[in-house]
């Protein structure tokens, strides 16, 4: 085949692919897809998976210090859920040809990112409330939208993840509500936590649409269904009312209802801070990554044992078949 023919074939395949996307068909692992679609999905899904797993660290830190047995059981279950979410997502990325080893290596080398929010410390028990309420709350807004993403395995993974995230969000809000109704000291602790987690939560949605490197192509391929700014606005609108109900105030003097837009206006995000954190220089980046590398190395014997067991099983099956 000549190069010209090859290019014509490729253009026809790409056109058919876009027509399937436009018709709201889901793309499945064995379907033809443009290489850039595959790469972009591996990037986003693996970073999403890394976020779930790294996100276990700030909360895991509080399991032994939860204020009651009941809270401890709930937090333990929630942190385990996050690990499970990571596994669904790694599996979805594996259907695109990425291996777990490659994805882990990219995380450890600093080539793959994870959500900026997990580079902030969980300093008090109220932070566990704020993480559930705001961080899981932001994650749900983003993930509800991703339930309609064009890649089948990712979309189906999101449906299940969203169900669990809504429980996580409620447990966080319940912690905040309990503290806000408690002593003056407890209420102050809840407010301090909201003050520290509010702005980093808004950063979870990524840069403004005009600055977002991947958005235009991702929207065309329906990998993303709503833009970074649209989703951020949705999150602000829902959170203002939730803060009001429990008597906490959002730390933004520019926050104001805009009758004309039908949305809240809000202040400027500190993009310098955002860039610092996503490029490895946030308050806990080094600590989070070092912990992940250590846990991965300490788990080597488990991976070795599984491989040895699989090899023995194969040998046994081969002998029986012979
Ligand atoms: N943090 O072109 P853009 C959870 C990067 S965890 C770090 O707009 P895109 C939970 C971006 O990757 C929930 N990096 O990118 C777990 C890109 O860099 P690269 C995590 C960020 O992909 C435990 C560059 O900036 N959710 O639920 O179109 C406990 C340019 O950005 C961030 C997901 O991962 C950020 N905040 O849009 C509690 C959802 N923002 O890759 C809760 C899936 C941007 O070129 N992901 N960057 O090096 C997405 O929806 C999209 O990837 C994003 C960014 C909206 C995050």
Boltz pocket constraint, residues with backbone or C-beta under 6 A from the ligand:
constraints:
  - pocket:
      binder: B
      contacts: [[A, 43], [A, 44], [A, 47], [A, 48], [A, 49], [A, 51], [A, 52], [A, 53], [A, 55], [A, 56], [A, 82], [A, 111], [A, 113], [A, 114], [A, 115], [A, 116], [A, 117], [A, 131], [A, 135], [A, 136], [A, 139], [A, 142], [A, 203], [A, 204], [A, 205], [A, 206], [A, 207], [A, 211], [A, 212], [A, 213], [A, 214], [A, 215], [A, 218], [A, 224], [A, 228], [A, 278]]
      max_distance: 6.0
